[in-house]
Amino acid sequence: MGMVLVTFLLSAMAVIYSKYYSRLIFIETQQQEKALAQYDVEWGQMQVELAMLLGHNHLETVARDQLKLIMPLREKTIYIEP
């Protein structure tokens, strides 16, 4: 009878430990999913920003205002045949 009781107690302790461990894993999974969702939001914001920065108007504005570049005159443009 004593051996059955020891086996029962060890089995109960194993069940308690596995439940506890699975809850810890669940909590960690939830935290990682929350972080992933935040990264998805940041990725979307960066994609919008990148699209804006790569827009033709933005590049032309930066070239003209910050770099002081001007569009060359048509008669000074040289076209090279491939």
C-alpha positions as CSV (number, residue, x, y, z in Angstrom):
1,M,0.0,0.0,0.0
2,G,2.9,2.4,0.8
3,M,4.3,1.9,-2.7
4,V,1.0,2.8,-4.3
5,L,0.8,6.0,-2.2
6,V,4.3,7.1,-3.1
7,T,3.6,6.4,-6.8
8,F,0.3,8.4,-6.5
9,L,2.1,11.3,-4.9
10,L,4.9,11.3,-7.5
11,S,2.3,11.2,-10.2
12,A,0.4,14.1,-8.7
13,M,3.6,16.1,-8.4
14,A,4.4,15.5,-12.0
15,V,1.0,16.6,-13.1
16,I,1.3,19.8,-11.0
17,Y,4.7,20.5,-12.4
18,S,3.6,19.9,-16.0
19,K,0.6,22.3,-15.6
20,Y,2.8,24.9,-14.1
21,Y,5.4,24.6,-16.8
22,S,2.7,24.7,-19.5
23,R,1.3,27.9,-18.0
24,L,4.8,29.5,-18.1
25,I,5.2,28.5,-21.7
26,F,1.7,29.9,-22.5
27,I,2.6,33.2,-20.9
28,E,5.9,33.4,-22.8
29,T,4.1,32.6,-26.0
30,Q,1.6,35.4,-25.4
31,Q,4.4,37.9,-24.7
32,Q,6.2,36.9,-27.9
33,E,3.0,37.2,-29.9
34,K,2.4,40.7,-28.5
35,A,6.0,41.7,-29.4
36,L,5.5,40.2,-32.9
37,A,2.3,42.3,-33.4
38,Q,4.2,45.4,-32.4
39,Y,7.0,44.6,-34.9
40,D,4.3,44.2,-37.6
41,V,3.0,47.7,-36.8
42,E,6.5,49.1,-36.9
43,W,7.2,47.3,-40.2
44,G,4.1,48.8,-41.7
45,Q,5.0,52.3,-40.6
46,M,8.5,51.9,-42.1
47,Q,7.1,50.7,-45.4
48,V,4.9,53.8,-45.6
49,E,7.8,56.0,-44.7
50,L,10.0,54.3,-47.3
51,A,7.4,54.7,-50.0
52,M,7.2,58.4,-49.1
53,L,10.9,58.8,-49.1
54,L,11.3,57.1,-52.4
55,G,8.6,59.1,-54.1
56,H,9.8,61.2,-57.0
57,N,8.6,64.5,-55.5
58,H,10.5,63.9,-52.3
59,L,13.8,63.0,-54.1
60,E,13.5,66.1,-56.4
61,T,12.8,68.3,-53.4
62,V,15.8,67.0,-51.5
63,A,18.1,67.3,-54.5
64,R,16.9,70.9,-55.1
65,D,16.7,72.2,-51.6
66,Q,19.3,70.4,-49.6
67,L,21.9,69.5,-52.3
68,K,21.3,72.7,-54.4
69,L,21.1,70.7,-57.6
70,I,19.4,72.0,-60.7
71,M,17.9,70.3,-63.7
72,P,20.3,70.7,-66.7
73,L,19.1,72.6,-69.7
74,R,17.7,70.5,-72.5
75,E,20.4,71.6,-74.9
76,K,23.1,70.6,-72.4
77,T,21.8,67.1,-72.0
78,I,23.8,64.5,-73.8
79,Y,22.1,61.2,-74.7
80,I,24.3,58.1,-75.3
81,E,23.1,55.4,-77.6
82,P,23.5,51.8,-76.3
